[in-house]
C-alpha cells in the first residue's frame, strides 16, 4: 500500500537529500546506483570459508589463552576472530561486483561520459533532485 507524501514531507525529504549530497556526494551517488542483479551481488564462498576458518582458529586461541592464563594469546585470538569475521562478511572487489570498483576510473573498452550528459533526460527522483542541486550550486548564492 503506497501512501503519497504530503508537500511538507516532500520538502523535508528534498532537504535531507540535498544535505546528503552536500556532505558526501560520493555516498549519494553510490546510493543512486541500481542494485546489481544476478551473480555479482553475493559473497564469495572461498572468502567466506577462509574468514570462518580464521574466526574459529581465533576462538580456539581465546580458549587456550584463558585456560593457560596468557592474556596476549587470548587477545591475539580475539583479533583473529574479528578479522576473520570481517573478511568473511565483506565481498571481494572484482569485476563481478561493479559497486565496489573504484569510482571515476575507466574500465577497458568503455568511455566515461561527462556528468552532465549522463544525467540528461527525465531520470528517477534522485537524479532529478541531483540536477536541481547542481543547478542551484552553479547559480551561486
Short mmCIF file of the C-alpha atoms (twelve columns), coordinates in Angstrom:
data_MODEL
# 
_entry.id   MODEL 
# 
loop_
_atom_site.group_PDB 
_atom_site.id 
_atom_site.type_symbol 
_atom_site.label_atom_id 
_atom_site.label_alt_id 
_atom_site.label_comp_id 
_atom_site.label_asym_id 
_atom_site.label_seq_id 
_atom_site.Cartn_x 
_atom_site.Cartn_y 
_atom_site.Cartn_z 
_atom_site.pdbx_PDB_model_num 
ATOM 1   C CA . UNK A 1   0.000  0.000   0.000   1 
ATOM 2   C CA . UNK A 2   1.634  3.219   -1.198  1 
ATOM 3   C CA . UNK A 3   0.684  6.430   0.516   1 
ATOM 4   C CA . UNK A 4   1.707  9.642   -1.248  1 
ATOM 5   C CA . UNK A 5   3.842  12.092  0.710   1 
ATOM 6   C CA . UNK A 6   2.416  15.432  1.742   1 
ATOM 7   C CA . UNK A 7   4.029  18.616  0.414   1 
ATOM 8   C CA . UNK A 8   5.765  19.183  3.748   1 
ATOM 9   C CA . UNK A 9   7.151  15.626  3.777   1 
ATOM 10  C CA . UNK A 10  8.375  16.044  0.199   1 
ATOM 11  C CA . UNK A 11  10.163 19.298  1.118   1 
ATOM 12  C CA . UNK A 12  11.773 17.663  4.148   1 
ATOM 13  C CA . UNK A 13  12.878 14.714  2.010   1 
ATOM 14  C CA . UNK A 14  14.366 17.087  -0.578  1 
ATOM 15  C CA . UNK A 15  16.251 18.953  2.145   1 
ATOM 16  C CA . UNK A 16  17.611 15.689  3.547   1 
ATOM 17  C CA . UNK A 17  18.739 14.584  0.089   1 
ATOM 18  C CA . UNK A 18  20.373 17.952  -0.560  1 
ATOM 19  C CA . UNK A 19  22.188 17.758  2.761   1 
ATOM 20  C CA . UNK A 20  23.408 14.256  1.902   1 
ATOM 21  C CA . UNK A 21  24.672 15.425  -1.487  1 
ATOM 22  C CA . UNK A 22  26.395 18.417  0.138   1 
ATOM 23  C CA . UNK A 23  28.051 16.389  2.891   1 
ATOM 24  C CA . UNK A 24  29.016 13.271  0.953   1 
ATOM 25  C CA . UNK A 25  28.379 13.383  -2.803  1 
ATOM 26  C CA . UNK A 26  30.215 10.096  -3.349  1 
ATOM 27  C CA . UNK A 27  27.917 8.237   -0.945  1 
ATOM 28  C CA . UNK A 28  24.883 9.876   -2.547  1 
ATOM 29  C CA . UNK A 29  25.976 8.700   -5.994  1 
ATOM 30  C CA . UNK A 30  26.612 5.189   -4.622  1 
ATOM 31  C CA . UNK A 31  23.085 5.100   -3.204  1 
ATOM 32  C CA . UNK A 32  21.734 6.322   -6.539  1 
ATOM 33  C CA . UNK A 33  23.055 3.338   -8.479  1 
ATOM 34  C CA . UNK A 34  20.735 0.412   -9.133  1 
ATOM 35  C CA . UNK A 35  21.444 -2.736  -7.168  1 
ATOM 36  C CA . UNK A 36  23.475 -5.333  -9.066  1 
ATOM 37  C CA . UNK A 37  21.452 -8.190  -10.443 1 
ATOM 38  C CA . UNK A 38  22.453 -11.802 -10.816 1 
ATOM 39  C CA . UNK A 39  25.616 -13.438 -9.551  1 
ATOM 40  C CA . UNK A 40  27.620 -10.245 -8.926  1 
ATOM 41  C CA . UNK A 41  25.798 -9.270  -5.743  1 
ATOM 42  C CA . UNK A 42  26.641 -12.126 -3.379  1 
ATOM 43  C CA . UNK A 43  29.527 -13.128 -1.181  1 
ATOM 44  C CA . UNK A 44  32.450 -15.161 -2.440  1 
ATOM 45  C CA . UNK A 45  32.267 -18.705 -0.999  1 
ATOM 46  C CA . UNK A 46  36.025 -19.100 -0.795  1 
ATOM 47  C CA . UNK A 47  36.383 -15.803 1.047   1 
ATOM 48  C CA . UNK A 48  33.559 -16.773 3.384   1 
ATOM 49  C CA . UNK A 49  35.135 -20.165 4.159   1 
ATOM 50  C CA . UNK A 50  38.566 -18.657 4.849   1 
ATOM 51  C CA . UNK A 51  37.042 -15.987 7.091   1 
ATOM 52  C CA . UNK A 52  35.094 -18.541 9.093   1 
ATOM 53  C CA . UNK A 53  38.183 -20.739 9.500   1 
ATOM 54  C CA . UNK A 54  40.252 -17.783 10.719  1 
ATOM 55  C CA . UNK A 55  37.477 -16.812 13.150  1 
ATOM 56  C CA . UNK A 56  37.275 -20.373 14.502  1 
ATOM 57  C CA . UNK A 57  41.065 -20.507 14.898  1 
ATOM 58  C CA . UNK A 58  40.818 -17.219 16.775  1 
ATOM 59  C CA . UNK A 59  38.161 -18.680 19.055  1 
ATOM 60  C CA . UNK A 60  40.444 -21.617 19.774  1 
ATOM 61  C CA . UNK A 61  43.251 -19.196 20.649  1 
ATOM 62  C CA . UNK A 62  40.947 -17.325 23.017  1 
ATOM 63  C CA . UNK A 63  40.050 -20.569 24.797  1 
ATOM 64  C CA . UNK A 64  43.724 -21.611 25.017  1 
ATOM 65  C CA . UNK A 65  44.681 -18.143 26.276  1 
ATOM 66  C CA . UNK A 66  42.036 -18.259 29.006  1 
ATOM 67  C CA . UNK A 67  42.938 -21.794 30.077  1 
ATOM 68  C CA . UNK A 68  46.661 -21.005 30.188  1 
ATOM 69  C CA . UNK A 69  46.112 -17.548 31.723  1 
ATOM 70  C CA . UNK A 70  48.156 -15.951 28.944  1 
ATOM 71  C CA . UNK A 71  46.458 -12.687 28.077  1 
ATOM 72  C CA . UNK A 72  48.333 -11.956 24.850  1 
ATOM 73  C CA . UNK A 73  47.296 -15.299 23.335  1 
ATOM 74  C CA . UNK A 74  43.643 -14.552 24.129  1 
ATOM 75  C CA . UNK A 75  43.984 -11.032 22.700  1 
ATOM 76  C CA . UNK A 76  45.586 -12.417 19.543  1 
ATOM 77  C CA . UNK A 77  42.738 -14.925 19.248  1 
ATOM 78  C CA . UNK A 78  40.150 -12.197 19.669  1 
ATOM 79  C CA . UNK A 79  41.839 -10.144 16.953  1 
ATOM 80  C CA . UNK A 80  41.814 -13.186 14.654  1 
ATOM 81  C CA . UNK A 81  38.091 -13.696 15.342  1 
ATOM 82  C CA . UNK A 82  37.253 -10.105 14.473  1 
ATOM 83  C CA . UNK A 83  39.406 -10.011 11.340  1 
ATOM 84  C CA . UNK A 84  38.125 -13.407 10.164  1 
ATOM 85  C CA . UNK A 85  34.532 -12.307 10.611  1 
ATOM 86  C CA . UNK A 86  35.164 -9.042  8.791   1 
ATOM 87  C CA . UNK A 87  36.953 -10.870 5.977   1 
ATOM 88  C CA . UNK A 88  34.058 -13.300 5.602   1 
ATOM 89  C CA . UNK A 89  31.409 -10.569 5.633   1 
ATOM 90  C CA . UNK A 90  32.913 -8.256  3.005   1 
ATOM 91  C CA . UNK A 91  32.513 -9.073  -0.680  1 
ATOM 92  C CA . UNK A 92  35.641 -9.121  -2.819  1 
ATOM 93  C CA . UNK A 93  36.168 -6.162  -5.152  1 
ATOM 94  C CA . UNK A 94  36.143 -7.874  -8.526  1 
ATOM 95  C CA . UNK A 95  34.766 -7.213  -11.977 1 
ATOM 96  C CA . UNK A 96  31.755 -9.322  -10.941 1 
ATOM 97  C CA . UNK A 97  30.752 -6.667  -8.405  1 
ATOM 98  C CA . UNK A 98  30.738 -3.249  -10.106 1 
ATOM 99  C CA . UNK A 99  29.563 -1.436  -6.968  1 
ATOM 100 C CA . UNK A 100 32.963 -1.994  -5.338  1 
ATOM 101 C CA . UNK A 101 35.112 -0.829  -8.232  1 
ATOM 102 C CA . UNK A 102 36.960 2.445   -7.986  1 
ATOM 103 C CA . UNK A 103 34.667 5.307   -8.921  1 
ATOM 104 C CA . UNK A 104 35.897 7.528   -11.718 1 
ATOM 105 C CA . UNK A 105 38.313 5.067   -13.300 1 
ATOM 106 C CA . UNK A 106 37.737 3.983   -16.876 1 
ATOM 107 C CA . UNK A 107 37.388 0.280   -17.347 1 
ATOM 108 C CA . UNK A 108 38.936 -1.169  -20.507 1 
ATOM 109 C CA . UNK A 109 36.744 -0.776  -23.552 1 
ATOM 110 C CA . UNK A 110 34.375 1.794   -22.039 1 
ATOM 111 C CA . UNK A 111 34.230 5.549   -22.240 1 
ATOM 112 C CA . UNK A 112 33.109 7.554   -19.287 1 
ATOM 113 C CA . UNK A 113 30.685 10.290  -20.246 1 
ATOM 114 C CA . UNK A 114 30.798 13.696  -18.637 1 
ATOM 115 C CA . UNK A 115 28.465 14.126  -15.692 1 
ATOM 116 C CA . UNK A 116 26.034 16.459  -17.414 1 
ATOM 117 C CA . UNK A 117 25.468 14.075  -20.331 1 
ATOM 118 C CA . UNK A 118 24.758 11.100  -18.100 1 
ATOM 119 C CA . UNK A 119 22.021 12.991  -16.297 1 
ATOM 120 C CA . UNK A 120 20.095 14.264  -19.268 1 
ATOM 121 C CA . UNK A 121 16.530 13.069  -19.624 1 
ATOM 122 C CA . UNK A 122 13.804 12.574  -17.078 1 
ATOM 123 C CA . UNK A 123 15.620 10.041  -14.871 1 
ATOM 124 C CA . UNK A 124 14.449 8.884   -11.498 1 
ATOM 125 C CA . UNK A 125 13.634 11.012  -8.469  1 
ATOM 126 C CA . UNK A 126 17.160 11.120  -7.096  1 
ATOM 127 C CA . UNK A 127 18.616 12.130  -10.468 1 
ATOM 128 C CA . UNK A 128 16.124 14.991  -10.770 1 
ATOM 129 C CA . UNK A 129 16.954 16.158  -7.263  1 
ATOM 130 C CA . UNK A 130 20.653 15.969  -8.065  1 
ATOM 131 C CA . UNK A 131 20.091 18.046  -11.218 1 
ATOM 132 C CA . UNK A 132 18.250 20.693  -9.205  1 
ATOM 133 C CA . UNK A 133 21.033 20.759  -6.637  1 
ATOM 134 C CA . UNK A 134 23.700 21.141  -9.328  1 
ATOM 135 C CA . UNK A 135 21.772 24.000  -10.957 1 
ATOM 136 C CA . UNK A 136 21.469 25.798  -7.619  1 
ATOM 137 C CA . UNK A 137 25.188 25.360  -6.924  1 
ATOM 138 C CA . UNK A 138 26.138 26.690  -10.368 1 
ATOM 139 C CA . UNK A 139 23.931 29.779  -9.941  1 
ATOM 140 C CA . UNK A 140 25.639 30.643  -6.669  1 
ATOM 141 C CA . UNK A 141 24.210 32.380  -3.594  1 
# 
